Amino acid sequence: ALLAEVSADRSLIEAFNEEVMRFDTVAQTIQRRVRIDGVELGGKALKQGDAVYAMLGAANRDGAEFRNPDSFDMH
């Protein structure tokens, strides 16, 4: 059904691609190191060299950001 819808209306390609990346992101996590001392993130003090992990896959299923986060909806 999605293929038929996108084929009939090519303007939906961008929305389809965005939803694919949100729903099943390629990068589930990324790791970064704190570059400067004295940074605060989410109320926690971080120092230079601390590891920070961003859980992208989980963020893309945040009910506060997405209506029906566990459903694929390109609209």
Secondary structure, DSSP 8 states (H G I E B T S, - for coil): -HHHHHHH-GGGHHHHHHHHHHHT-S-SEEEEE--SSSEEETTEEE-TT-EEEEEHHHHTT-TTTSSSTTS----
